[in-house]
């Protein structure tokens, strides 16, 4: 798959971009779809259509990470 590009622009206090048509087609997202931006741990993000299940899983993940932050930091040493 070739590299896809988009350009950012200012809109009020936000920076916005459009999604390339191929991304829209592959993700099957309609106009107005809420997207989730998930950090990949490598300095980038995954963008996926938001769903209730994803929202619940993200909240659970953040709660676990906050609760065990010290443990994870020690394990990383």
ZIGI-V169713 format. One record per residue. N is the residue number from 1. RES is the residue in one small letter. PSI is psi in whole degrees, -180 to 180 (NA if undefined). OMEGA is omega in whole degrees, 0 to 359 (NA if undefined). Layout:
n:N res:RES psi:PSI omega:OMEGA
n:N res:RES psi:PSI omega:OMEGA
//
This chain:
n:1 res:x psi:132 omega:179
n:2 res:x psi:158 omega:177
n:3 res:x psi:135 omega:179
n:4 res:x psi:146 omega:183
n:5 res:x psi:154 omega:168
n:6 res:x psi:164 omega:182
n:7 res:x psi:140 omega:178
n:8 res:x psi:157 omega:175
n:9 res:x psi:156 omega:178
n:10 res:x psi:141 omega:173
n:11 res:x psi:100 omega:185
n:12 res:x psi:-130 omega:180
n:13 res:x psi:5 omega:183
n:14 res:x psi:163 omega:169
n:15 res:x psi:128 omega:182
n:16 res:x psi:162 omega:176
n:17 res:x psi:163 omega:174
n:18 res:x psi:154 omega:178
n:19 res:x psi:137 omega:175
n:20 res:x psi:145 omega:182
n:21 res:x psi:-37 omega:181
n:22 res:x psi:-37 omega:178
n:23 res:x psi:-46 omega:179
n:24 res:x psi:-44 omega:180
n:25 res:x psi:-47 omega:183
n:26 res:x psi:-38 omega:179
n:27 res:x psi:-16 omega:180
n:28 res:x psi:40 omega:184
n:29 res:x psi:134 omega:176
n:30 res:x psi:167 omega:174
n:31 res:x psi:139 omega:180
n:32 res:x psi:-4 omega:180
n:33 res:x psi:133 omega:175
n:34 res:x psi:135 omega:181
n:35 res:x psi:147 omega:176
n:36 res:x psi:132 omega:177
n:37 res:x psi:112 omega:186
n:38 res:x psi:123 omega:178
n:39 res:x psi:136 omega:182
n:40 res:x psi:-2 omega:180
n:41 res:x psi:-2 omega:180
n:42 res:x psi:15 omega:181
n:43 res:x psi:6 omega:180
n:44 res:x psi:-171 omega:181
n:45 res:x psi:151 omega:167
n:46 res:x psi:139 omega:178
n:47 res:x psi:122 omega:181
n:48 res:x psi:153 omega:175
n:49 res:x psi:135 omega:180
n:50 res:x psi:143 omega:174
n:51 res:x psi:164 omega:177
n:52 res:x psi:-43 omega:180
n:53 res:x psi:-42 omega:179
n:54 res:x psi:-42 omega:178
n:55 res:x psi:-45 omega:179
n:56 res:x psi:-42 omega:179
n:57 res:x psi:-40 omega:179
n:58 res:x psi:-42 omega:178
n:59 res:x psi:-43 omega:179
n:60 res:x psi:-42 omega:179
n:61 res:x psi:-47 omega:181
n:62 res:x psi:-38 omega:179
n:63 res:x psi:-43 omega:179
n:64 res:x psi:-44 omega:180
n:65 res:x psi:-40 omega:179
n:66 res:x psi:-42 omega:182
n:67 res:x psi:-40 omega:185
n:68 res:x psi:23 omega:183
n:69 res:x psi:-47 omega:180
n:70 res:x psi:-41 omega:179
n:71 res:x psi:-46 omega:180
n:72 res:x psi:-38 omega:179
n:73 res:x psi:-40 omega:178
n:74 res:x psi:-41 omega:179
n:75 res:x psi:-32 omega:181
n:76 res:x psi:-19 omega:182
n:77 res:x psi:NA omega:NA
//
